[in-house]
């Protein structure tokens, strides 16, 4: 059989509903292949999470609730199936390649949400922190003074909202009843341990486990994260999402105030549901 025999095409009007359904299915499979590749290879920088944030924002404007990640994927698959009516591939191989290429272009165009790193907190008893007794901070038109002691901070802030260096001192203790399945550094690298913190007032998101100013220490079955969260107001609502293999994804909020250290305890719940399935059910709005 000569090469190319199977790549014949029909004339206009000869495509039956079965032919169109087959082409649509091939286009959808191409989208699925590209989604799985991006989802597995890019980890938490996958463009799927950014698209989920956009969809959630649009849904809230229309009065709907949070949209889980699987709905976004289903929408993309539907886009791949429907795109055949625009590009009109004449073979299923072409429909598959067109679907795969369409999502590849889309994922390249959508920016990855890397999130920033948290700041260093002055003072405290965790390794790597050097206590300081005094600091001057320029606030607005004048100079204000801030004194720090171990585990606490007292900030004289008459114009806190104007201080570009102001931050909330946050200590997050994450308890794992069954312990961590592996060394936390290894889990972070593999993507089986992730964490993000969101400042709702600033609409800013930070990667808890990204290398930066935050300090992480493991004590028994707990991880302790000590860091500063950039502030632009006297108080703010902070959200934290922790994802760990073998546990249910935990998302909580708490109120943070300048000059009052926030000690936040998060108790993880053991789960047999694979983490990638939990992520599909989760709405990633930050």
MARKOLGU-651297 format. One record per residue (C-alpha): x negated, y negated, z negated. Coordinates in pm, 1 decimal. Layout:
REM MARKOLGU-651297
node u:X | v:Y | w:Z
...
REM end
This chain:
REM MARKOLGU-651297
node u:0.0 | v:0.0 | w:0.0
node u:-150.8 | v:-331.4 | w:108.8
node u:-206.2 | v:-595.8 | w:-157.6
node u:75.6 | v:-847.4 | w:-164.8
node u:351.3 | v:-613.7 | w:-52.3
node u:535.4 | v:-662.6 | w:-382.0
node u:517.2 | v:-1039.1 | w:-363.2
node u:779.2 | v:-1088.8 | w:-95.6
node u:1055.3 | v:-1342.1 | w:-153.5
node u:1417.1 | v:-1381.0 | w:-63.9
node u:1583.7 | v:-1648.0 | w:136.7
node u:1785.0 | v:-1927.5 | w:-17.3
node u:2112.5 | v:-1795.7 | w:-153.8
node u:1996.4 | v:-1433.1 | w:-174.2
node u:1902.9 | v:-1449.7 | w:-542.4
node u:2162.1 | v:-1266.1 | w:-750.6
node u:2244.8 | v:-1331.7 | w:-1115.4
node u:2023.9 | v:-1034.5 | w:-1202.6
node u:1731.3 | v:-1192.1 | w:-1017.0
node u:1781.0 | v:-1524.5 | w:-1193.0
node u:1812.8 | v:-1352.7 | w:-1532.6
node u:1489.9 | v:-1161.7 | w:-1467.3
node u:1303.3 | v:-1478.0 | w:-1372.7
node u:1440.7 | v:-1659.7 | w:-1679.3
node u:1335.1 | v:-1370.5 | w:-1902.0
node u:985.3 | v:-1372.3 | w:-1751.2
node u:959.0 | v:-1747.5 | w:-1812.6
node u:1075.4 | v:-1702.3 | w:-2171.9
node u:821.0 | v:-1422.6 | w:-2227.2
node u:549.1 | v:-1653.6 | w:-2096.6
node u:653.8 | v:-1913.5 | w:-2354.9
node u:653.8 | v:-1650.1 | w:-2630.5
node u:302.1 | v:-1536.6 | w:-2534.4
node u:175.5 | v:-1894.3 | w:-2550.2
node u:354.8 | v:-1959.4 | w:-2882.2
node u:204.9 | v:-1649.2 | w:-3042.8
node u:-141.7 | v:-1743.4 | w:-2916.9
node u:-118.5 | v:-2098.0 | w:-3053.3
node u:43.6 | v:-1984.6 | w:-3380.1
node u:-225.0 | v:-1723.4 | w:-3450.2
node u:-533.9 | v:-1901.4 | w:-3322.1
node u:-472.7 | v:-2260.4 | w:-3436.3
node u:-350.6 | v:-2181.5 | w:-3787.5
node u:-215.7 | v:-2480.5 | w:-3978.4
node u:-330.6 | v:-2713.9 | w:-3698.9
node u:-84.6 | v:-2550.6 | w:-3457.8
node u:121.4 | v:-2804.1 | w:-3264.6
node u:431.0 | v:-2606.7 | w:-3368.4
node u:417.2 | v:-2769.7 | w:-3711.9
node u:396.9 | v:-3117.4 | w:-3559.6
node u:693.1 | v:-3043.3 | w:-3334.1
node u:882.9 | v:-2912.2 | w:-3637.9
node u:820.8 | v:-3245.4 | w:-3815.4
node u:956.5 | v:-3436.6 | w:-3516.1
node u:1263.5 | v:-3214.1 | w:-3491.8
node u:1334.6 | v:-3248.8 | w:-3865.4
node u:1306.4 | v:-3628.5 | w:-3842.7
node u:1545.8 | v:-3636.1 | w:-3546.6
node u:1786.6 | v:-3394.9 | w:-3717.9
node u:1800.0 | v:-3612.0 | w:-4029.2
node u:1879.7 | v:-3917.4 | w:-3819.2
node u:2174.2 | v:-3724.6 | w:-3674.7
node u:2289.9 | v:-3614.3 | w:-4018.9
node u:2167.6 | v:-3253.8 | w:-4005.3
node u:1960.1 | v:-3070.7 | w:-4265.5
node u:1604.6 | v:-2945.8 | w:-4241.4
node u:1530.6 | v:-2736.1 | w:-3934.6
node u:1320.6 | v:-2420.4 | w:-3991.2
node u:1024.0 | v:-2332.3 | w:-3771.8
node u:1202.6 | v:-2042.6 | w:-3598.9
node u:1461.1 | v:-2282.5 | w:-3454.2
node u:1179.5 | v:-2482.7 | w:-3294.7
node u:1034.3 | v:-2165.4 | w:-3142.6
node u:1377.9 | v:-2058.7 | w:-3018.1
node u:1419.1 | v:-2399.9 | w:-2855.4
node u:1083.2 | v:-2366.7 | w:-2681.0
node u:1174.1 | v:-2018.8 | w:-2556.8
node u:1500.6 | v:-2159.5 | w:-2422.1
node u:1302.0 | v:-2434.8 | w:-2252.2
node u:1085.9 | v:-2172.4 | w:-2083.0
node u:1390.3 | v:-1978.4 | w:-1965.3
node u:1562.4 | v:-2289.8 | w:-1831.8
node u:1253.3 | v:-2433.6 | w:-1665.1
node u:1282.6 | v:-2182.7 | w:-1378.6
node u:1569.7 | v:-2389.2 | w:-1239.8
node u:1332.3 | v:-2683.5 | w:-1200.0
node u:1011.2 | v:-2509.8 | w:-1089.5
node u:1195.9 | v:-2226.9 | w:-907.6
node u:929.0 | v:-1953.2 | w:-914.7
node u:998.1 | v:-1677.9 | w:-662.0
node u:840.9 | v:-1386.7 | w:-853.6
node u:854.9 | v:-1273.3 | w:-1214.5
node u:477.6 | v:-1295.5 | w:-1236.2
node u:501.0 | v:-1655.5 | w:-1125.3
node u:779.8 | v:-1725.0 | w:-1375.9
node u:566.8 | v:-1578.9 | w:-1657.2
node u:263.0 | v:-1786.0 | w:-1557.6
node u:479.2 | v:-2097.0 | w:-1523.7
node u:626.6 | v:-2045.9 | w:-1873.7
node u:286.0 | v:-1982.2 | w:-2028.1
node u:132.3 | v:-2282.6 | w:-1853.6
node u:423.5 | v:-2508.5 | w:-1947.5
node u:380.4 | v:-2445.0 | w:-2318.3
node u:0.8 | v:-2463.8 | w:-2291.7
node u:35.4 | v:-2815.3 | w:-2148.6
node u:290.6 | v:-2907.8 | w:-2415.2
node u:68.5 | v:-2783.2 | w:-2698.9
node u:-226.1 | v:-2975.1 | w:-2556.2
node u:-21.8 | v:-3294.9 | w:-2539.1
node u:116.0 | v:-3268.1 | w:-2894.3
node u:-137.0 | v:-3391.0 | w:-3155.9
node u:-239.7 | v:-3156.2 | w:-3435.3
node u:-150.0 | v:-3260.1 | w:-3788.8
node u:-482.0 | v:-3208.8 | w:-3967.0
node u:-380.0 | v:-3413.2 | w:-4273.6
node u:-635.3 | v:-3609.1 | w:-4474.9
node u:-840.1 | v:-3510.6 | w:-4776.1
node u:-773.0 | v:-3616.3 | w:-5132.0
node u:-992.7 | v:-3852.5 | w:-5330.4
node u:-1229.9 | v:-3791.7 | w:-5617.7
node u:-1102.9 | v:-3864.3 | w:-5967.7
node u:-1347.3 | v:-4031.3 | w:-6205.1
node u:-1370.0 | v:-3858.0 | w:-6542.3
node u:-1243.9 | v:-3519.6 | w:-6653.3
node u:-1394.9 | v:-3188.1 | w:-6755.8
node u:-1402.3 | v:-3000.6 | w:-6426.1
node u:-1740.0 | v:-2914.7 | w:-6269.4
node u:-1879.4 | v:-3180.7 | w:-6040.4
node u:-1703.0 | v:-3472.4 | w:-6209.1
node u:-1921.1 | v:-3730.1 | w:-6376.4
node u:-1738.0 | v:-3929.8 | w:-6645.2
node u:-1752.0 | v:-4307.5 | w:-6622.6
node u:-1654.0 | v:-4554.2 | w:-6886.7
node u:-1598.2 | v:-4863.3 | w:-6680.8
node u:-1509.8 | v:-4978.1 | w:-6332.0
node u:-1417.6 | v:-5309.0 | w:-6174.8
node u:-1152.6 | v:-5307.4 | w:-5904.3
node u:-1068.8 | v:-5599.3 | w:-5681.1
node u:-694.9 | v:-5638.8 | w:-5681.4
node u:-543.3 | v:-5905.2 | w:-5462.0
node u:-704.8 | v:-6241.2 | w:-5534.7
node u:-872.8 | v:-6144.8 | w:-5860.9
node u:-1076.8 | v:-5878.1 | w:-6033.3
node u:-905.5 | v:-5636.7 | w:-6269.1
node u:-1070.8 | v:-5384.8 | w:-6499.0
node u:-1004.3 | v:-5012.9 | w:-6530.8
node u:-1144.8 | v:-4797.4 | w:-6807.7
node u:-1156.5 | v:-4418.8 | w:-6782.5
node u:-1183.4 | v:-4146.7 | w:-7044.0
node u:-1192.1 | v:-3766.5 | w:-7008.2
node u:-856.6 | v:-3646.0 | w:-6880.5
node u:-690.9 | v:-3988.1 | w:-6875.9
node u:-701.9 | v:-4321.8 | w:-6701.8
node u:-586.4 | v:-4658.8 | w:-6824.8
node u:-545.7 | v:-4909.3 | w:-6546.2
node u:-465.3 | v:-5275.3 | w:-6591.1
node u:-264.4 | v:-5337.9 | w:-6276.3
node u:-83.2 | v:-5665.6 | w:-6244.8
node u:-95.4 | v:-5631.6 | w:-5865.6
node u:-117.8 | v:-5253.4 | w:-5819.7
node u:65.4 | v:-5252.4 | w:-5491.0
node u:-205.6 | v:-5473.5 | w:-5338.0
node u:-499.9 | v:-5257.7 | w:-5448.4
node u:-638.0 | v:-5061.0 | w:-5151.6
node u:-839.5 | v:-4838.0 | w:-5387.4
node u:-559.0 | v:-4751.5 | w:-5631.5
node u:-474.8 | v:-4383.2 | w:-5670.0
node u:-261.4 | v:-4150.1 | w:-5877.5
node u:-462.2 | v:-3907.9 | w:-6088.6
node u:-316.2 | v:-3561.7 | w:-6031.8
node u:-408.2 | v:-3225.4 | w:-6182.9
node u:-226.5 | v:-2931.4 | w:-6022.2
node u:-241.0 | v:-2591.5 | w:-6190.5
node u:-121.7 | v:-2311.8 | w:-5960.4
node u:-51.5 | v:-1985.6 | w:-6145.5
node u:-63.0 | v:-1654.5 | w:-5957.4
node u:94.7 | v:-1379.3 | w:-6177.5
node u:-79.1 | v:-1099.9 | w:-5984.2
node u:-396.5 | v:-1295.9 | w:-5920.9
node u:-536.5 | v:-1386.2 | w:-5579.1
node u:-577.7 | v:-1103.8 | w:-5323.6
node u:-926.0 | v:-1230.7 | w:-5234.6
node u:-1173.8 | v:-1508.5 | w:-5311.7
node u:-992.1 | v:-1835.9 | w:-5261.0
node u:-1264.2 | v:-1972.6 | w:-5030.0
node u:-1221.1 | v:-1667.6 | w:-4804.9
node u:-842.0 | v:-1701.8 | w:-4811.4
node u:-863.8 | v:-2069.3 | w:-4715.1
node u:-1088.1 | v:-1980.5 | w:-4422.9
node u:-851.8 | v:-1702.6 | w:-4306.5
node u:-542.7 | v:-1919.3 | w:-4344.1
node u:-382.4 | v:-1695.6 | w:-4608.2
node u:-402.5 | v:-1977.0 | w:-4865.1
node u:-279.6 | v:-2321.2 | w:-4765.9
node u:-164.8 | v:-2626.6 | w:-4953.4
node u:-41.9 | v:-2975.2 | w:-4869.4
node u:52.4 | v:-3277.9 | w:-5075.9
node u:285.4 | v:-3546.9 | w:-4942.5
node u:326.5 | v:-3902.3 | w:-5074.1
node u:687.1 | v:-3980.2 | w:-4987.1
node u:654.3 | v:-4356.9 | w:-5042.5
node u:355.7 | v:-4386.2 | w:-4806.4
node u:471.5 | v:-4106.9 | w:-4574.0
node u:117.8 | v:-3969.0 | w:-4592.4
node u:17.9 | v:-3601.9 | w:-4610.2
node u:-303.1 | v:-3455.1 | w:-4752.7
node u:-459.0 | v:-3111.0 | w:-4722.0
node u:-516.0 | v:-2985.9 | w:-5077.2
node u:-780.1 | v:-2732.1 | w:-4979.0
node u:-960.5 | v:-2940.3 | w:-4719.2
node u:-1318.6 | v:-3032.6 | w:-4807.7
node u:-1314.5 | v:-3379.5 | w:-4957.8
node u:-1300.6 | v:-3554.3 | w:-5290.5
node u:-1070.1 | v:-3308.6 | w:-5466.9
node u:-1215.8 | v:-3056.7 | w:-5711.9
node u:-1096.4 | v:-2693.7 | w:-5711.4
node u:-1171.1 | v:-2447.4 | w:-5990.4
node u:-1049.8 | v:-2091.9 | w:-6043.7
node u:-971.1 | v:-1990.7 | w:-6400.8
node u:-849.5 | v:-1635.0 | w:-6429.6
node u:-525.8 | v:-1607.5 | w:-6230.6
node u:-494.8 | v:-1982.2 | w:-6179.7
node u:-631.9 | v:-2241.7 | w:-5941.8
node u:-680.3 | v:-2591.9 | w:-6079.6
node u:-694.3 | v:-2880.7 | w:-5835.7
node u:-797.8 | v:-3223.4 | w:-5963.4
node u:-785.4 | v:-3518.3 | w:-5726.6
node u:-671.4 | v:-3871.7 | w:-5663.2
node u:-380.0 | v:-3950.6 | w:-5433.4
node u:-401.7 | v:-4291.4 | w:-5259.4
node u:-132.3 | v:-4526.4 | w:-5392.0
node u:41.5 | v:-4837.1 | w:-5265.7
node u:308.4 | v:-4869.6 | w:-5534.8
node u:340.6 | v:-4838.5 | w:-5910.9
node u:522.3 | v:-4503.1 | w:-5877.3
node u:579.2 | v:-4248.9 | w:-5602.9
node u:741.6 | v:-3914.2 | w:-5539.6
node u:482.9 | v:-3650.9 | w:-5453.6
node u:563.4 | v:-3321.5 | w:-5281.3
node u:343.8 | v:-3012.3 | w:-5288.7
node u:368.2 | v:-2700.0 | w:-5073.6
node u:157.3 | v:-2394.6 | w:-5159.7
node u:136.1 | v:-2091.5 | w:-4930.1
node u:-42.4 | v:-1775.0 | w:-5042.9
node u:-41.3 | v:-1420.1 | w:-4911.0
node u:159.8 | v:-1195.1 | w:-5143.6
node u:367.1 | v:-1482.8 | w:-5284.6
node u:674.3 | v:-1684.1 | w:-5191.4
node u:601.9 | v:-2024.0 | w:-5035.2
node u:651.2 | v:-2278.8 | w:-5312.1
node u:759.0 | v:-2638.5 | w:-5251.8
node u:809.1 | v:-2882.0 | w:-5538.5
node u:823.0 | v:-3254.3 | w:-5609.1
node u:719.1 | v:-3468.5 | w:-5904.4
node u:693.8 | v:-3834.1 | w:-5998.7
node u:348.3 | v:-3992.7 | w:-6020.4
node u:265.4 | v:-4326.5 | w:-6183.0
node u:-47.4 | v:-4538.3 | w:-6182.2
node u:-237.4 | v:-4522.8 | w:-6509.6
node u:-55.0 | v:-4206.4 | w:-6620.7
node u:-228.6 | v:-3878.9 | w:-6519.9
node u:12.1 | v:-3626.7 | w:-6371.8
node u:-35.3 | v:-3270.1 | w:-6497.9
node u:158.0 | v:-3048.8 | w:-6260.6
node u:207.4 | v:-2673.4 | w:-6308.8
node u:329.8 | v:-2454.2 | w:-6023.3
node u:420.5 | v:-2090.7 | w:-6090.8
node u:406.8 | v:-1876.8 | w:-5778.6
node u:653.6 | v:-1589.8 | w:-5733.4
node u:530.6 | v:-1253.2 | w:-5603.5
node u:681.0 | v:-1145.9 | w:-5269.5
node u:650.3 | v:-852.0 | w:-5029.0
node u:764.5 | v:-1060.3 | w:-4731.8
node u:471.0 | v:-1123.3 | w:-4494.0
node u:352.8 | v:-1482.1 | w:-4497.9
node u:402.4 | v:-1535.9 | w:-4123.8
node u:771.4 | v:-1442.1 | w:-4155.9
node u:813.9 | v:-1679.2 | w:-4450.2
node u:662.1 | v:-1957.0 | w:-4241.8
node u:912.3 | v:-1897.2 | w:-3963.0
node u:1194.4 | v:-1948.0 | w:-4215.4
node u:1037.7 | v:-2261.4 | w:-4362.0
node u:1105.7 | v:-2616.8 | w:-4252.2
node u:775.4 | v:-2802.3 | w:-4210.8
node u:876.7 | v:-3163.9 | w:-4256.7
node u:534.4 | v:-3257.1 | w:-4398.0
REM end
